[in-house]
Amino acid sequence: MITVTGATGNVGRTLVELLAEAGEQVVAVSRQPQPAHPAAGVRWARGGLGDAAGLRPALEGSRALFVLLGGELNSHGESPDALLRTIADAGVERIVLVSSQVGATRPDAPSHARLREFEAAVRTSGRDFTVLRPGGFASNAFAWAETVRTKRTVFAPFGEVALPVVDPADIAAVAAAVLREDGHSGRSYELTGPEAIGPRRQAEVIAEALGEEVAFVELTREQAHAHLAQFMPEQVIAGTLDVLGAPLPAEQAVSPDVAAVLHRPAAPFRAWVERNLPAFR
């Protein structure tokens, strides 16, 4: 059995489907209600990583656990040690943690200190572990969906700054592989898309998929900061804007790890857009 936290998110939802299709028994953990028609072999449990003790029933009998911090847990909450004690007590043998590329490229960045704490705890847990370090998510483009629908316009900063954004479905596919297969213990995989693409070009790809014009309006850093402050902790905003506006060479490089694990190329941004086009219509 495999336990998946964040099971209704961009990564977790796909991961649950992939594991169920592969014949695995899955415990899907989420603070959101379960789907109306859950897949066969999937048991849903209400909860999350913010309550390690409460997670214990969802871990009973599981051999592996997928960990993805979400929302406020990226900046505060219980110590990683509380989760690791619960994992050890439940007898879970394998942990797959979604961290961030920034944990490696900017090891002193305050915005990602919490993820680094979880990485360190997992590495010293005595469990079989794999760390996934994705770069920017293609699904961050969902933030433009409303203005594309209503104004056929994308508002974003740093229009020409290109990053190799990764499709969350590829993160899920890599997670499914390392949860089920041997040979990944102690490894860290950097997950990116197959090409660097900037916000202006992303807007063009959305327009091409819609078959309609989509304007691009470049925000200043200050305007972008004000927008992110509506839903992102302050200590995370500055680090996010630093990566988006002044990425390091390593953050703009395409990683081979998705292809190495999945034995196929990483999906381009266009594939993500075409799959999620109804959100932009």
N, C-alpha and C positions, 0 to 999 in steps of 0.2 A: 504494500500500500504506500501511496505517496501523498503527502499533505502539501497543498498549495495555498499560500497566503496571498492576499490581494487578488482573489480569484475572479472578481468582476472588473478588473482594470484592463488597460490596453494589452498588457502582456499576459496577465493571469488568466483572462478569459480564454485566450487562444491556447495557452498552455494546458488548461483543463481539457479542452476539446482534443488536443493532440494526444494527451496521455490516455484519455478514454478510448479514442480510436485505436490506440495501440494495445488495448486490452488491459490496461492498468486499473486497479481499484484506486479511486482518488477521493480524498477528503478536501473539499473546496471551502476555504475559510474566507469570509468577507463580512464587513460591517453592513453591506447592502443586502437587500432581500435576494433570495435565490431566484433563478430564472423560472418562468412558468412551466417550462418543459425541460428539466435537467436531463443531461445525457445518461445513458445506461452506465452503471458502474461508478457513478459519482454521488457521494453523500455530501450535502451542504451543511456547514456549521457556521453559526453567527459568532463573530469575534474578530480578533486581530492581534497584531504584534504589540499593541499598546498595553495589553494585559497578558503577560507571559503565563501567569498561573491559570488564567481562564482558557488558555490555549491548550492546556494539558489533555483534555478529552479528545481533541482533534488530532493529537499526536500518538495516542495509544495504538500500537500495532503498526505504525508507519515505519518504513525502513529509510525514507528520505523526506527531506523538507525543502521547499522552495521559499526563500525569504526575499521579499521586496518591500522596503520601507516606503510608505506613501505619506503625502501631505505633511502634517505637523511632525510626524515621527522622524522626518529628515533633519529636524532641528532640535527636538527635545523629546522627553519621554523616559521610560524606564531604561536602566542601564542595560547594555548588551549582555552583561553577565546574568541578569535575571532570565533572559531568554535561553541562554546556553545551559543554565542549570535545569530548566524545564526540559530542554531537548535531551540532556544527559539522563535525567530521571525517567524519561519516556522510552529510552533505548533507541532513539533515532541514530542511524549509522552514517547518513550522508546529508550534507547541507550544500545547497546551491544558493549563493547570495548574489543578488544584483546590487552592485556598487556603482561606480562611475569612473569613466576615463579620467576625470579631473583628479581623482584620488592618486593617480600615478603622475599626471602631468604637472599638477600644482599641489604638491604634498603639504604645503603650509596654508592652503586656502581655507579661511574660516568657514566659508559656505559649505564645505564638504567634510568638516571635522567629524560630524556624527557618523557618516558613512565610513570614515577611516577607523573610528572606534569599533564599528561592527566588523569590519574586515579583520582588525587585529584580534578581536575576540574569537572569530571563526577560525582563524589560522592557528590559534593556540588552544582550541577546544578539545583536541584529541579525536575529533570526528574526521571522517573522509569529507573533504570539502572541495568546491570549485567556486571561484569568484568570477562573475561576469561584469565587465566594465564597458557598458555602452557609452557612445558619445551622445550627441543630441538625437532626440527621437523625431522621426518623420511626423508622428502624430501631434507634435507641438503645433502643427499647422491647423489643427482643430480650433485654435484660438482665433483664427481668421474666418471661421465658417460663417458666423452671423453677418459680418460686414461684406463677405462675398455674396451671400444670399440676398442681402437687402440693398447693397450699394455697388456690387460688383467691384469691390475695392479691397486690397490688402494694405493694412497699416502695419509697418514693422521698421525697426532700426537696422542700420548697417546693411543696406540693400545689396552691396556687392561682395560682402564677406562670405566666403563659401566654406561650408563644413560638410563632411560626409555623413549626413544624418542616416540613422538606421531605422528600418521598418520594425516596429514592435513585434510583428509576427516572426521575424527572424530571431529576435531575442528569445521568444517563446520556443521556437524550434530548436535553438541551441540549448536552452534549458531542458527541454524534453530529452534531448540526446544525452546530456551529461547526468541527468537524474537517473536514466535507465541503463547507460553503458558504463563499462569499466574503462580505465585508461585516462580519466580526466582528473584524478585525485591530485590535489595540491597545485593545480594549474590556475592561471588567470588568463581569461580571454578578453581581448579588446574587440568590441563589436561596433562596426561602422557599416555604412552603406558602401556601394561600389564606386561612388564618385562624390566629389565635393560640389555642393550646390548652394548658392546664396538665396536670400529671401526674394529678391527681384525675379530670379530665374524660377523659383518655386511658384511664384504668382503666375508666371507665364505658363508653366506646366499645368496649373489648375485651369487657366483660361483655355488651353488647348484641349484639355479633357472635357470641358464644358461646351466647347465650340462657340464661346462668346468672349468678348473683351473683358479683361479684369485689370483695373488700374492698380498701380503701385504707388503708395505715398510713404516716403521715408520719414520715420520719426526721429527726433533727436534722442540722445541718451536720456535726457531729463524726462521727456515725454514717455519713453519706454519704461523708465523707473516708476513713474506715477501709475502707469497701467499695471505693472507687475505687483505693485504694493497692494493692489486690491485683493490678491489671493496668495501672495508669496511672503514668507518671513523676511524681514529686512536684511538679516545676515546672509541670506541666500541670493538676494537681488543683485548686489554688487558683483559677486562672483559669477553669476549667470551672465550679466552684461559684459564682464571682462572677457569671458570665453566667446560670446557672440561678436563682440566688437574688435577684440585684439587677440585672436587665437594664436596659440603657440604652433610652431610647425608640426609638432606631434599630434596636435588636435585637428589639423587639416589633412593629415595623412590617412590614406585608405588602409585599413587593417586587413590581413588575409584570413583572420580567425574564423569569421562566419563560414567562408568557403571551406576552410580546413576541417571544421567540425561537421558541416552538413553535406560536404561533397557536391556542392552546387554554388553558383555565384550568389552573393547577397542581392537582395531585391532593390531596384532603384526607387527613387522618390516617386516617379511616375506610377509605378505599380501600386504603391500605397494610395495615391490619389485616386486611381481608377477603381480600386476596391472600396473606397470610402466616398465616392463622388456624391451620393445622395445628401451628404451633410452640407455640400456646397451649392446645391441646386436652388 
